[in-house]
């Protein structure tokens, strides 16, 4: 089923030049929107709303996810769809392991922690990260199950990070700090 879905998805995207362009751009550059979005959230939030803490938790989760991803891809060695099914991917890529999807794993881990502090913004960012993964699946680099499995694994890592990381973050991220010019004389 996974192979058939990968093949059909790739065929559908390849048949529509405009869609192929969107998929290639999203697959190659979409992940870079995530840290930019988090930088904007960081600048616009204050330390009392917990969003900065969520960004720190997500950053640690992303580092852990990236390291775990390296271990899993070397351990599991699942062939990429373009290798196993014999079609040309939309993006040049090494014929290394398909699972996990590093873009999905680190992307969802990075932004997934936001769900606990800003559910709407966190949900939108997770959706974007999963769309990046699905674009990479449509480009022939991953199976859809690689993307789903990577997203689930990332959310588990986020949950564990929420249990551990806040204990090591300085209390400055938990209290309101007055800003010059805002009623402070």
Buried (B, 14 or more C-beta within 10 A) or exposed (E): EBEEBBBEBBEEBBEEEEEBEBBBEBBBEBBEBBBEBBEEBBEEBEBEBBBBBBBBBBBBBBBBBBEBBEEBBEEEEBBBBBBBBEBEBBBEBEEEBBBBBBBBBBBBBBBBBBBBBBEEBBBBBBEBBBBBBBBBBBBBBBBBBBBBBBBEBBBBBBBEBBEEBBEEBEEEBEEEEEEEEEEEE
